[in-house]
Amino acid sequence: MLFKLDDVEQLTRNDIRKMYSDYVNPGLVSMMGLLDFDKYFVKAQGCYVWDSEGNKYIDFLGAYGALNLGHNPPEVLQALQKVCKKPNLLQASISTYAAVLGHNLSQIIPKGLKNCFFGNSGAEAVEGALKAARIATGKTKIISCEGSFHGKTFGALSATGRKKYQNPFEPLVPGFEKVPYDDLEALEEKLKAKDVAAFIVEPIQGEGGIIVPKQGYLKGAKELCSKYEALLIADEIQTGFGRTGKMFASDDVSPDIMCIAKSLGGGVMPIGAFICTADVWDKAFGGMEKCLLHTSTFGGNTMACAAGIAAINTIIEKNLPEKAAEMGKYMLDGLKTLKDQYKIIKDVRGKGLMIGIEFETAEKSLLNRVTGGAVNKFYSEFTGSMVAGELLNNHHIITAYTLNNPNVIRIEPPLIISKEDIDIMLNALEDILKKNKGLFKLTLSTVKNVTGSLFSK
Ligand SMILES: Cc1ncc(COP(=O)(O)O)c(C=O)c1O
């Protein structure tokens, strides 16, 4: 039998869990179940989502930076309504809405950037940027950073700085080398031979654990790239569109290529892009010979571009970069106060509303002594996810750990978050830390939850 869309509303949480397990990804269902992360969410608006039992949750995760405008922003939904009778895909013509989105982007992006290529995701934006860099420079070597995250397609994965995601897929694309993040000397060493096509870098490392580099790092990187004739690719996929308190974190750097995605689609449509200088475009894809060297069927479709146009207008009309700066400071100040009180918090850091809370690893905890290190090995990597589990299940606050560093919880709420909701989050965190008086009890309560959920499913 086939389900109709209307039937979906009638399905239970267990129906969905089983179908996802049978037909999509069984391992993910088990993993989400471990920390009771597989709630059945049925409604979303702004900073909030509701589960099937009517409980309201505050979303402090914001789809890793894709929900800068919040869930289902009315401005973006209305834009989709407005264009839904237009041709969405018509390759036998140039896309009206891609042209206008390109124009609008030119008004807000760092100086010097101009030509856009539209695709459908962050990884696709990175793929295009890497290809553009190779063809424009005639060189093949790409430098990226340890701890970085640029996506999981082959090119993007080759640039990503985490072995865990790379090793199972070797051999990756040749010509990729790594340097430590925030280390200009190491970068210069790699660039010296002038055989590098591009250095790709996140202005703040997201999945690496919300790592903020020293002031001037990006500018320094740009100077070195110019000196040694390599291109600078700024990966603003997570930092873009106001997240760090500025429209783009590389606003004053003028990268040669910039990658964007996530909030470009207003949290509704999948869209990503790389934008480059006219010079790079001309060398890479200039003229009729080369204008179709890199394409994507859905790239620049009307719905996605209309969402992008509405998203950019809304971000500007609502002053979201400034709001992120103000609310981010408020949140970070609150977290710093908690850090001074609770030793389990190792560090809090970030810019705007891209904030990380790093927890002490379990090695230092009582648990190590009690279990002789047995349980510790697993849990030492996952303190962040344990706190995220407590926040979700006991306080109805959604967060998650960073992919490359599970001891860091990321705070990336929609940029429309209020002071009241930030207070709720800070109080919840304090409650967890106070009640658990350190990692030991927290770990035990999580072990109990995990065992409980294993047996109840
Ligand atoms: C900095 C950065 N680059 C690239 C990507 C990949 O984007 P996508 O998941 O849309 O492929 C991400 C995703 O988290 C990211 O944070």
The ligand as a Tripos MOL2 file, in Angstrom:
@<TRIPOS>MOLECULE
LIG
   16    16     1     0     0
SMALL
NO_CHARGES

@<TRIPOS>ATOM
      1 C1         31.6310   24.9960    7.5550 C.3       1 LIG1
      2 C2         30.8310   23.9720    6.8330 C.ar      1 LIG1
      3 N1         31.1180   23.6710    5.5560 N.ar      1 LIG1
      4 C3         30.4150   22.7740    4.8540 C.ar      1 LIG1
      5 C4         29.3610   22.0980    5.4250 C.ar      1 LIG1
      6 C5         28.6000   21.0850    4.6190 C.3       1 LIG1
      7 O1         27.3080   21.5290    4.3560 O.3       1 LIG1
      8 P1         26.1720   20.4940    3.9180 P.3       1 LIG1
      9 O2         25.8510   19.6560    5.1080 O.co2     1 LIG1
     10 O3         25.0120   21.3660    3.4800 O.co2     1 LIG1
     11 O4         26.7170   19.6900    2.7880 O.co2     1 LIG1
     12 C6         29.0200   22.3660    6.7470 C.ar      1 LIG1
     13 C7         27.9230   21.6360    7.4090 C.2       1 LIG1
     14 O5         27.7810   21.5820    8.6000 O.2       1 LIG1
     15 C8         29.7670   23.3180    7.4810 C.ar      1 LIG1
     16 O6         29.4920   23.6170    8.7390 O.3       1 LIG1
@<TRIPOS>BOND
     1     1     2 1
     2     2     3 ar
     3     2    15 ar
     4     3     4 ar
     5     4     5 ar
     6     5     6 1
     7     5    12 ar
     8     6     7 1
     9     7     8 1
    10     8     9 2
    11     8    10 1
    12     8    11 1
    13    12    13 1
    14    12    15 ar
    15    13    14 2
    16    15    16 1
@<TRIPOS>SUBSTRUCTURE
     1 LIG1         1 GROUP 0 **** ****
